[in-house]
Amino acid sequence: MNTSVSSPNRVTVGQVEAAVAAHDMDRAVALAERGLAEGLEDPSVLNLVAYKLELDERLEEALEVLERALRLDPTDPYVLNSIGVCHSKAERPLQAIAAFDAALQLDPDFAHAHNGRGLALAAIGDRDAARLAQERAARLDPEFPEPLGALASLAAEDKAWDRARELATRALAIEPDQPAAAMALAAVEVQEGAYEAAEARMSRLKATGRLTRLHIAGAENIRADALDALDRAEEAMVAYKAANVELRRVQIEALQAPELGVETCRRLIGYFEAADPADWRPTPESERVGGETEHVFLVGFARSGTTLLEQVLASHPDVVALEEKPTVDDAILAYITDAAALDRLAALDETTARPWRELYWRKVREFGVEPAGKVFVDKLPLHTIYLPVIAKLFPRAKILFARRDPRDVVVSCFRRRFRLNPLVVEFTDLTRTAQVYAGAMRLAEIYREKLTLPTHIHRHEDLVEEFDRETQAICAFIGVPWDARMRDFVETANRRDIRTPSADQVRRGIYREGMGQWRRYGATIDEIKPILAPWVEAFGYSAT
C-alpha cells in the first residue's frame, strides 16, 4: 500500500523494487530510507529500512518498523520473515518460530523462512526439526547458501566432520564468505590439526566487515581455539576476550534479566549470613518419593570436573546418573527470587514440599532415568548457589562437591560456551566469571554452616592422580562398594549423549595436561588473580 503522493523527484516503490531485482541492496536500502523520509509508506519499503536497522544490530527499532509494515499488509510473508530474523538475532527463538510459521502459512515454499525457522529450532535444542527445516530450504533453493551453512554447522556440532566439510564447501562455492559455512569448515580444520588454516580463515571472515555480533563472536572463538592449539595462549586469550565482548552484548540484550549471577550471589550471601540456622533445619520427608536407595547431588562449579566424575559414577552398576537437566528449576524460580521468597522457603512444611518432590521425580523419569533401587546422582554443578532449595526439599540427599584449581575453572568457563541463563551469561566477562565463582564458594561455606546436608569434597586433581583411591572414597560416601568397572568410564561416555563442553575431554580418558593450564595465559588473566587468591589458598593450591 503506497500512501505517498508521487512526483518526478520523489522515490517510488518501483524504483526500490528495481534496485532489489538488480541485487543492488545498498541502492535499494538508500532509496527505501529516502522514500520513507518522504512519506512513502509501503511494506516492501519499510522492510528494507528494517533490514538496514537489523544489520546495524538495532533490532528493537527494526521490529517497530516491521510492525508498521505488518499493519499495512498482514499477509506479507517477507515482513513476517524479517520479524522472525530480528527475534532470532535478539535470542528470542520462540517468538521467531511463531513469525516464521506465520510466513510459511502464507507461502509454504518460502526457503528463507524455512532457513530462519531451522536456526530458531536449533537455538531451542530441537536439532532434528532444525535439520529437516534446513534440508527443505536447501531443496527449495539449491543456490541459497545459508541452509547449507546451517547444515554444515549442525554436522560440525555432531562431530560428523566429513559431512560438515562437504556441506560447507558447497555453501562457500555459492558465497565465499558465508559465515556459518566458513566457521564449520574452520572447526573441521581445528579438528584435523590444521590450526594455521583455521586461524587464517577466521581472520579473513572477520575482515569482510559484514558480520553480525554473533558471527564475530563465533569467528573469534574458533580463531582463539586455533591460536590456543598453536600454543599462542596469550594471543588466544585476547581473541577469547574479543569474542566474549560481542557475545555479551547480544546475550545481555536478549536476557533482559532483572539480576545477573554476580548480583544473585551477593544477595544470597547477604540473606544467609544473617539467617538463623534454626530456620533451615530440614523438612522431614514422609517417604522416599523417588524410590531410590540414595540421592546424591553433584555440585561445585562449571568446568570443575563434574562431567568426568559423572561418567565414572555412571559406570558403576549400582548407580544411575543424570546430566544437567532442569529437575529443580521450577522450585528455584519459586523460592530464590527475593527475600520474601526465601522466607517462604525457610518456612516450607511437608504439605507444601511434597508436590515439589513429586514434580522433581516425575521430571527425572521423563528424562529417561529410573532411580528405584539405585544410587541416583543428579549432576547440577552451578546449583551450589541454590543448595537451600535442595536442603528443604531433599533433606536425606548427599552433596558431592567437586573442586578444581579456581584459576583453571574460571579460565575454562570463559573459553567455553553454555546454554544461556542469568548465571552463565557472566562467563562472557572474565572478571565477573571470577566474581561468580568467588560468590558461589562463599555461599558453599555459609551453607555448610547453616544447612544440614552431608557433604563430601571431591578434588578433581586427586581423581587424575589417584583414580582408585579417590573413587573408593566417593563410593564409601554415597554408599556403594567400589567397582573396577568405574575405570571403564570412557566406554560409558561413548555410549551416552553428553552435551556439556567437557564431552571431548572426557572421551579422551584421564589426562594431566588440563591441570595448571591457567599459567599459559600469563598477564592476560592478571585481573582474576586477586579475586581468586583467597580460594586458591583455602583449597590448598599453589599460588604460583
Order of alpha helices (4+ residues) and beta strands (2+ residues): alpha-alpha-alpha-alpha-alpha-alpha-alpha-alpha-alpha-alpha-alpha-alpha-alpha-alpha-alpha-beta-alpha-beta-alpha-alpha-alpha-beta-alpha-beta-alpha-alpha-beta-alpha-alpha-alpha-alpha-alpha
